[in-house]
């Protein structure tokens, strides 16, 4: 359980309250500190999976916790951004991204009950969406022009790109699972409804 990849995953969860605290600090350097914390979380998101595979330290605990840590950090960052700028233009892509994560997590859990979780494994478009989403959130959190570039505007555009890719990847996952959702691909027993 206490492998380096798992410690990096736990670090991402520990960084969430630090991120929230920094976001609300009434000091000039708060946003740049938030951006730094989010950057560390984004890098460890890639690095922990890489190390787990490279060192053959993939564990059930890490496989469970890694996506949880990712989704928590992204959801918290989007909620804080929407709270700081409560406009439909920001709330809509944030709701799409968070809603998709909930939907796909539920779909994966349900498909796992059927023994068909591999049908809704992480796709290449999902990885691309995650990369754009992380960059978008980082730029929105930073929120200051850099070298004359309108960082917030670039982040805003990237967030919409991430939302579009989010919907696209969700459609791909749902299409892959559709036979099972219709009851055509059930293995063994019917899953219990909650």
Secondary structure, DSSP 8 states (H G I E B T S, - for coil): ---HHHHHHHHHHHHHHHHHHHHH--STTHHHHHHHHHHHHHHHHHHHHHHHHHTT---HHHHHHHHHHHHHHHHHHHHHHHHHS--HHHHHHHHHHHHHHHHHHHHHHHHHHTT-GGGG---HHHHHHHHHHHHHHHHHHH-S-BTTB-HHHHHHHHHHHHHHHHHHHHHHHHHHHHHHHTTSS--SS-----
